[in-house]
Amino acid sequence: MPVCAFDIAPDGTARPASETIPDEGYAWWHFDLAEPDLPDWLEAHVPAIPATALLAAETRPRCDRYGDGLMLNLRGVNLNADGPADQMVAVRMWVTDRLVVTVRKRRVFAIDAIREDAAAGTAPASPIAFVHDLAQRLMTRVQDTVFDLSRRVDDMEDSVEDDDEDPPEDLAEEQRMAIRLRRYLAPQRDALIALVGTDSELVTSDARARLRELGNLAKLAVEELESMIGRMDAVQDHHATQADQRQNRNGYILSIVAAVFLPLGFITGLFGVNVAGMPGVDTPWAFAALCIGLVVLTFGAIWILRKLKWI
């Protein structure tokens, strides 16, 4: 059984779908991929190649013409509770002038919104209007997610103003999110551009103009993601450089201290040998002389390091 099925008239009114394709308007059938009767239904109503594409376990965004129809795959952000937004949900579509078939693997809120519109009598008036409406809803949610991520990246960039501040704790996760979103949005951009350029009679001149705007939105989202990936790399590099500089500075200070105290340690260790014959053992002022000698040796070591331009 489908998740929903409607016969949609040219004025957007809808009624439960019948077994036959309506003479006017189009039929929309929406299925869950896990539906056991789906393969048999597709075999009876959809050509073999589009049916195989609809049943694919894994997909990527695409737009291909097949005969008098279009095979479309689009992605939207995951608004379900079972995963983060960047684990994007897929919609598989087969579109002709009289039939729209959509298949989901996980719930797609944009599809649910169209279903509510159909139940209210305001469904998309044509198959290409359905495609545009769905793509627009998907891209609106994508754009909101991308710009929300961009604002968080702006906050991360503020952290580079304080050299002593630690890197943002969520920097690595935000980087992974941007990369995963770009993975699907780049081919989605290409799919929308291909849809605009297709010679299918389904795509009217008016629909082509509106779809072109969605393609521009997809381009903008991809460009923003690419920019964010570079900006987050710059933030990470800045904090890594600051950490290296701090480590090098601390190592340099320790090296100078070691260079100054190495001869002092040698002298005090030598005079600490408890064997007969040590000079000054019976001389009351010998300890004071040793301390004065160590002070002189310290200033001498510092003078030599400065002459060598090590400090």
C-alpha positions as CSV (number, residue, x, y, z in Angstrom):
1,M,0.0,0.0,0.0
2,P,1.3,3.5,-0.8
3,V,1.9,6.1,1.9
4,C,-0.6,8.3,0.0
5,A,-2.1,8.4,-3.5
6,F,-4.0,11.2,-5.2
7,D,-5.6,12.0,-8.5
8,I,-4.9,15.7,-8.9
9,A,-7.0,17.9,-11.2
10,P,-5.5,20.8,-13.2
11,D,-6.9,23.2,-10.7
12,G,-5.0,21.5,-7.8
13,T,-8.0,19.8,-6.2
14,A,-7.3,16.2,-5.3
15,R,-9.2,13.0,-4.5
16,P,-8.0,9.5,-3.5
17,A,-6.3,7.8,-6.5
18,S,-8.1,5.3,-8.6
19,E,-6.5,2.3,-10.3
20,T,-6.5,4.1,-13.7
21,I,-4.6,7.2,-14.7
22,P,-7.0,10.2,-14.8
23,D,-7.9,11.7,-18.2
24,E,-7.2,15.2,-16.9
25,G,-4.5,16.2,-14.5
26,Y,-2.2,13.5,-13.1
27,A,-1.9,10.8,-10.5
28,W,0.6,11.0,-7.6
29,W,1.6,7.8,-5.8
30,H,4.0,8.0,-2.9
31,F,5.6,4.8,-1.5
32,D,7.9,3.8,1.3
33,L,10.9,1.8,0.0
34,A,10.2,-0.9,2.5
35,E,6.7,-1.6,1.2
36,P,6.7,-5.3,0.1
37,D,4.2,-4.7,-2.7
38,L,6.2,-1.9,-4.3
39,P,8.2,-4.0,-6.8
40,D,5.0,-5.6,-8.2
41,W,3.2,-2.2,-8.5
42,L,6.2,-0.6,-10.3
43,E,6.4,-3.6,-12.6
44,A,2.8,-3.0,-13.6
45,H,2.9,0.9,-13.9
46,V,6.5,2.0,-14.6
47,P,9.1,1.1,-17.2
48,A,11.9,-1.3,-16.1
49,I,14.8,1.2,-15.9
50,P,12.9,3.9,-13.9
51,A,11.5,1.1,-11.7
52,T,15.0,-0.1,-10.9
53,A,16.1,3.4,-10.1
54,L,13.1,3.9,-7.7
55,L,14.0,0.7,-5.9
56,A,17.8,1.5,-5.5
57,A,18.9,1.2,-1.9
58,E,21.4,4.0,-2.2
59,T,21.1,7.0,-4.5
60,R,22.7,10.3,-5.4
61,P,21.0,13.4,-6.9
62,R,20.4,13.0,-10.6
63,C,18.2,14.1,-13.5
64,D,17.9,11.9,-16.6
65,R,15.3,11.8,-19.3
66,Y,13.9,8.3,-20.2
67,G,11.4,8.2,-23.0
68,D,8.6,10.6,-22.3
69,G,9.4,10.8,-18.5
70,L,12.1,12.1,-16.1
71,M,14.0,10.1,-13.6
72,L,14.9,12.4,-10.7
73,N,16.6,11.9,-7.4
74,L,16.7,14.8,-4.9
75,R,18.0,15.2,-1.4
76,G,16.9,17.2,1.6
77,V,18.1,17.8,5.1
78,N,17.2,15.1,7.6
79,L,14.6,16.5,10.0
80,N,13.8,13.1,11.6
81,A,14.8,12.3,15.1
82,D,17.0,9.3,13.9
83,G,20.0,11.3,12.7
84,P,21.6,14.7,12.2
85,A,20.6,17.1,9.4
86,D,23.6,16.4,7.2
87,Q,22.5,12.8,6.8
88,M,20.3,13.9,4.0
89,V,17.1,12.1,3.1
90,A,16.5,11.0,-0.5
91,V,13.4,11.3,-2.7
92,R,13.3,9.1,-5.8
93,M,10.9,10.2,-8.6
94,W,9.5,9.1,-11.9
95,V,7.6,11.9,-13.6
96,T,5.5,11.8,-16.8
97,D,2.7,14.1,-18.0
98,R,0.1,11.9,-16.2
99,L,1.9,10.2,-13.4
100,V,4.3,11.1,-10.6
101,V,5.7,8.3,-8.5
102,T,7.8,9.2,-5.4
103,V,9.7,6.7,-3.2
104,R,11.2,7.5,0.2
105,K,13.5,5.5,2.5
106,R,13.0,7.8,5.4
107,R,10.3,10.3,6.1
108,V,10.6,13.5,4.0
109,F,8.9,16.5,5.5
110,A,8.7,18.3,2.2
111,I,6.7,15.4,0.8
112,D,4.4,15.5,3.9
113,A,3.8,19.2,3.3
114,I,2.7,18.5,-0.3
115,R,0.5,15.7,0.9
116,E,-1.2,18.1,3.3
117,D,-1.7,20.6,0.5
118,A,-3.3,17.9,-1.7
119,A,-5.6,16.9,1.1
120,A,-6.6,20.6,1.4
121,G,-7.2,20.9,-2.3
122,T,-4.2,23.0,-3.1
123,A,-1.9,20.4,-4.7
124,P,0.6,21.4,-7.5
125,A,-1.4,21.7,-10.7
126,S,0.9,19.7,-13.0
127,P,3.7,17.2,-12.7
128,I,6.4,19.8,-13.3
129,A,4.8,22.1,-10.8
130,F,5.0,19.2,-8.3
131,V,8.7,18.8,-9.1
132,H,9.3,22.5,-8.6
133,D,7.3,22.6,-5.4
134,L,9.1,19.7,-3.9
135,A,12.6,21.0,-5.0
136,Q,11.8,24.4,-3.6
137,R,10.7,23.0,-0.2
138,L,13.9,20.8,-0.1
139,M,16.2,23.7,-1.1
140,T,14.6,26.1,1.4
141,R,15.4,23.7,4.2
142,V,18.8,23.1,2.9
143,Q,19.5,26.8,2.6
144,D,18.4,27.4,6.2
145,T,20.7,24.6,7.4
146,V,23.7,26.0,5.4
147,F,23.2,29.5,6.6
148,D,22.8,28.4,10.2
149,L,26.1,26.5,9.9
150,S,27.6,29.7,8.3
151,R,26.7,31.7,11.4
152,R,28.4,29.2,13.6
153,V,31.5,29.4,11.5
154,D,31.4,33.2,11.9
155,D,31.5,32.7,15.6
156,M,34.5,30.3,15.2
157,E,36.4,32.9,13.2
158,D,36.0,35.3,16.1
159,S,38.1,32.9,18.2
160,V,41.2,33.6,16.2
161,E,41.3,37.2,17.6
162,D,42.4,35.8,21.0
163,D,45.7,33.8,20.5
164,D,45.4,32.2,23.9
165,E,41.9,30.9,23.3
166,D,41.5,27.1,22.7
167,P,40.1,25.9,19.4
168,P,36.3,25.6,19.3
169,E,35.3,22.2,20.7
170,D,32.8,21.6,17.8
171,L,35.2,22.6,15.0
172,A,35.9,19.1,13.8
173,E,32.1,18.1,13.8
174,E,31.2,21.3,11.9
175,Q,33.9,20.5,9.3
176,R,32.5,17.0,8.9
177,M,28.9,18.4,8.6
178,A,30.0,20.9,5.8
179,I,31.8,18.1,3.9
180,R,28.8,15.7,4.1
181,L,26.4,18.4,3.0
182,R,28.6,19.4,0.1
183,R,28.8,15.7,-0.9
184,Y,25.1,15.7,-1.8
185,L,24.5,19.3,-2.7
186,A,27.1,19.5,-5.4
187,P,25.4,16.7,-7.5
188,Q,22.0,18.2,-6.6
189,R,23.1,21.5,-8.1
190,D,24.1,19.6,-11.2
191,A,20.8,17.7,-11.3
192,L,18.8,20.9,-11.1
193,I,20.9,22.5,-13.8
194,A,20.3,19.4,-15.9
195,L,16.6,19.6,-15.3
196,V,16.6,23.2,-16.5
197,G,18.4,22.2,-19.6
198,T,16.5,19.1,-20.5
199,D,14.5,19.0,-23.7
200,S,11.6,17.2,-22.1
201,E,8.2,18.6,-23.0
202,L,7.3,18.3,-19.3
203,V,9.4,21.4,-18.6
204,T,7.5,24.4,-19.8
205,S,9.2,27.8,-20.3
206,D,7.6,29.2,-17.1
207,A,8.7,26.1,-15.1
208,R,12.2,26.4,-16.6
209,A,12.6,29.9,-15.4
210,R,11.4,29.0,-11.9
211,L,13.6,25.9,-11.8
212,R,16.6,28.0,-12.8
213,E,16.2,30.0,-9.6
214,L,16.3,26.8,-7.6
215,G,19.5,25.9,-9.5
216,N,21.0,29.2,-8.5
217,L,20.0,28.5,-4.9
218,A,21.8,25.2,-5.1
219,K,24.9,26.9,-6.5
220,L,24.8,29.4,-3.7
221,A,24.6,26.7,-1.1
222,V,27.5,24.8,-2.6
223,E,29.6,27.9,-2.9
224,E,28.8,28.8,0.7
225,L,29.8,25.3,1.9
226,E,33.0,25.4,0.0
227,S,33.8,28.8,1.5
228,M,33.0,27.5,5.0
229,I,35.2,24.4,4.6
230,G,38.1,26.8,3.7
231,R,37.3,29.1,6.5
232,M,37.2,26.3,9.1
233,D,40.5,25.0,7.7
234,A,41.9,28.5,8.2
235,V,40.6,28.6,11.8
236,Q,42.1,25.1,12.5
237,D,45.5,26.1,10.9
238,H,45.5,29.3,13.0
239,H,45.0,27.5,16.3
240,A,47.5,24.8,15.2
241,T,50.1,27.5,14.4
242,Q,49.5,29.2,17.8
243,A,49.9,25.9,19.6
244,D,53.2,25.2,17.7
245,Q,54.5,28.7,18.5
246,R,53.6,28.3,22.2
247,Q,55.3,24.9,22.3
248,N,58.4,26.3,20.5
249,R,58.6,29.3,22.8
250,N,58.4,27.1,25.9
251,G,61.0,24.7,24.5
252,Y,63.3,27.7,23.7
253,I,62.9,29.0,27.3
254,L,63.7,25.5,28.7
255,S,66.7,25.2,26.4
256,I,68.1,28.6,27.6
257,V,67.6,27.6,31.3
258,A,69.3,24.3,30.7
259,A,72.2,26.0,28.9
260,V,72.7,28.4,31.8
261,F,72.4,25.8,34.6
262,L,74.3,23.0,32.9
263,P,77.8,24.2,34.0
264,L,76.4,25.1,37.4
265,G,75.1,21.6,37.8
266,F,78.5,20.2,36.8
267,I,80.4,22.4,39.3
268,T,78.0,21.7,42.2
269,G,78.0,18.0,41.4
270,L,81.8,18.0,41.3
271,F,82.1,19.7,44.6
272,G,79.5,17.4,46.1
273,V,81.8,14.4,45.8
274,N,82.5,13.2,49.3
275,V,86.1,12.0,48.9
276,A,89.4,13.1,50.4
277,G,91.3,15.8,48.7
278,M,88.4,18.2,47.9
279,P,89.8,21.8,48.1
280,G,88.3,24.1,50.7
281,V,87.1,21.4,53.0
282,D,89.1,23.0,55.9
283,T,88.7,26.6,54.7
284,P,85.8,28.6,56.4
285,W,85.3,31.0,53.4
286,A,85.4,28.2,50.8
287,F,81.6,27.9,50.5
288,A,81.1,31.7,50.1
289,A,83.8,31.7,47.4
290,L,82.1,28.8,45.6
291,C,78.7,30.6,45.7
292,I,80.4,33.8,44.3
293,G,82.0,31.7,41.6
294,L,78.7,30.2,40.6
295,V,77.1,33.6,40.3
296,V,80.0,34.8,38.1
297,L,79.7,31.6,36.0
298,T,75.9,32.3,35.6
299,F,76.5,35.8,34.3
300,G,79.3,34.5,32.1
301,A,77.0,31.9,30.5
302,I,74.3,34.5,29.9
303,W,76.9,36.9,28.3
304,I,78.2,34.1,26.0
305,L,74.6,33.2,24.9
306,R,73.9,36.9,24.1
307,K,77.1,37.1,22.1
308,L,76.1,34.1,20.1
309,K,72.6,35.8,19.7
310,W,70.8,32.8,21.1
311,I,68.9,35.1,23.5
